[in-house]
Amino acid sequence: MNAHDQLYMAMALELAAEAAAAGEVPVGAVVVRDGEVLGRGWNRPISTCDATAHAEIVALREASLVCGNYRLPDATLYVTIEPCTMCVGAMIHARIGRVVFGAPEAKAGALVSQLRLAESEHWNHRLQVDRGVCAEEAGELMRRFFQQRREQARANKAAPE
């Protein structure tokens, strides 16, 4: 981990809060290279009707447009929650050098929790993985979001028709 990891993860956490405010699962991501933020994203599958609009994908798309190239060598992707299989695949294809995530994703995490995709021998690119930066804050944001969703569901169920 380097001295800037907490700064960039704080940016990702702000983006995750934007996702939560929009009713999306609170995940935020930032792509950085040489101290420059190239791309930002937060989860948007619901609002865009696009299953691929995960925070990481949105940030990768923006960074690719900024750079004029879908390959982003030596870039670091910061994301609040451990990425899924789709997002890890996109990072590998984009040649991201490093991914830093906050909290693990026990059900669908594809770097350490369920799968260890970055460790697969068949990839033609190696992805450095660092975890645990602002993990408590990222995990708490997710817990609050889903607790509110459950409470809302109970309230809707209990409301008279």
N, C-alpha and C positions, 0 to 999 in steps of 0.2 A: 504494500500500500504506500501511496505517496502523500505528500502534504496537501495536495489539492483534492484528494478523494472526498473529504467531508464537504468541501465547498460545492463540488459538482453534484454530490448526492443531495445536498440541501436544495439545489435547483430542481432536481428530479422529484423531490418530495413536494415542492410547491406545485409542480405540474400534476402530480398525483392528486393533490387537493382540488385542483381544477376539475379533474375527471370526476371526483366524488361529488362536487357541487353540481355537475352536469348529469348526475345519476349513473355514471359509468363506474366500473370497478376501478378503485383508486391506484393506478399504476402510472408512474411517470418515468421518462427516459431522456437522457441527454447524450449526444455524441460530441466528443471533444478531441481535437488534435492540436498539438503544440500550443496549448493554452487557449485555443479559440473554440468557442462553442459553434459547431457546424449544424447541429440539428436538435430539435426539441420535439417531444411528443408526449401525449397522454392517451390513455385508452379511449377509443371512439367507436367501437363496433356498433353500439346501439344507435348513436346519433347519425352515423354514416351508412347504416345498413350494410356494413362490410365486416365480415368475420376476420379479415386480415388486419384490421385497423387497431392492432395492439400498439401500446406506447412505443415499443422498440422499433416496430416497422415504420410508424409515423416518423420517428426521429431519424431512422436510416434513410427514408425517402427524402426528407428535407436536406440532410447532410449530402446525399448524392447529388441533389439539384444544385446546392451551393458549390460543390466541387466539380460539377460537370462530369462525374464519373460514378458508377455504382460501386466501384471498388474503393475502399477507404482504409488503405494500409496505415498502420501506426496509429489509428484512431482508437479511442477508448469509449465504450458505451457504458454509461451509468444507468442503472435501472433499479427501482425501489424494491421489486420482488423478483425472485428467481425466474428467469425466462422459461417459456414453454418450448416444445419441440420445434414449432414453426419459427419462432424468433431466433432460436439457436441456429437453425439452418440458414436463415437470412444473414445472420452475423458471419457465419462461415463463408457464405457466398460473397459477402461484401468484403471479406478479408479483414474484418475488425481485428485489431491486435490484442485487445484486452476487453473483458467485460467485468464490471464491478457491480455486484448486486447487494441489496440490503438484506431483506428477510428471505428465508427459504420458503418455497411453495410446496408443502407436503404432498399435495395431490397430483400436481402436474409439472413440478420442477424438472427441467431436463438437463441440469448441470450437476447437481449433487443429490437432490431428494429422491427422485424416481429413476431417472436416467443419468448417465454421465457421458453425454454426447460429445463433449469437447475432448474426451479421452479416447474416442474411437480411433483405431489405427488406420482406417480406410480413408479418412479425410486428407485432402491435399493441402490443408491449411491448419495450423495449430492456433488455438484460441487460449490465451492466458485467462484464468478465472480467479477472481478475488471476491470474497464474500464477507458479509457482516458489517459493512459500513452503514451506520445509522439504522441498523437492523431493528432495534426496538421501536423507533419512530415509524418505520415503514410497516412493521407488523401491527402496531397499534392503530394506524390509519385503516388498515384492512379490517381488523377486529371491530372497530367502531362502525365502519361502513356496513358490514354484514349484520351486526347487532341491530342497527337501525332498520335494515331491510326486514329482519325477522320480526321486530316490533311492529313495523308497518303492516306486515302480512297478518299478524295476530289481530291488530286493530281493525283491519279490513274484514277479517273473518268474524269478529265479534260485533261489527256494526249491524244494526237492524236493516232489513231490506225494505 
